Amino acid sequence: FVSIGNICRSPIAEAVFRKLVTDEKLENKWMTDSAAVSDWNVGRSPDSRALSCLRNHGIETAHKARQVTTEDFQTFDYILCMDESNLRDLKRKGNQVKDCKAKIELLGSYDPQKQLIIEDPYYGSEKDFETVYEQCVRCCKAFLENPH
């Protein structure tokens, strides 16, 4: 799961997906991680509002922000991102990677409510983080049931 800085949307998506696969007893079938397009927050914990939102839903994460690597494109089957800017950046990077096997898609393309873009809540309120969480739950469930 990829967003611009890997401290809000993508760690929420990663934690939500990890909980889903654990609840379904599928954790041995999935390797789950998240990363950033940028290098702004490398090594930082997720935003305190993201952690608080996850905790309110009984989910913990120990993720530290990192930047997408060349190996990610060669290792992961899917790279799911949050908005068009992420998608553009990832496709450009993916095109430069020899043996790129990752399918790069918008996580929102799986949303049954058709909310294609998962907006960055960084400059928003607690409610915006909750909206991101709800979108991630819907999209991750749909993706797990039926990856494109």
Buried (B, 14 or more C-beta within 10 A) or exposed (E): BBBBBBBBBBBBBBBBBBBBBEEEEEBEEBEBBBBBBBEEBBEBBBBEBBBEBBEEBEBEBEBBBBBBEBEBBBEBEBBBBBBEBBBEBBEEBBEEBEEBEBEBBBBBBBBEEEBBBBBBBBEBEEEBBBBBBBBBBBBBBBBBEEEE
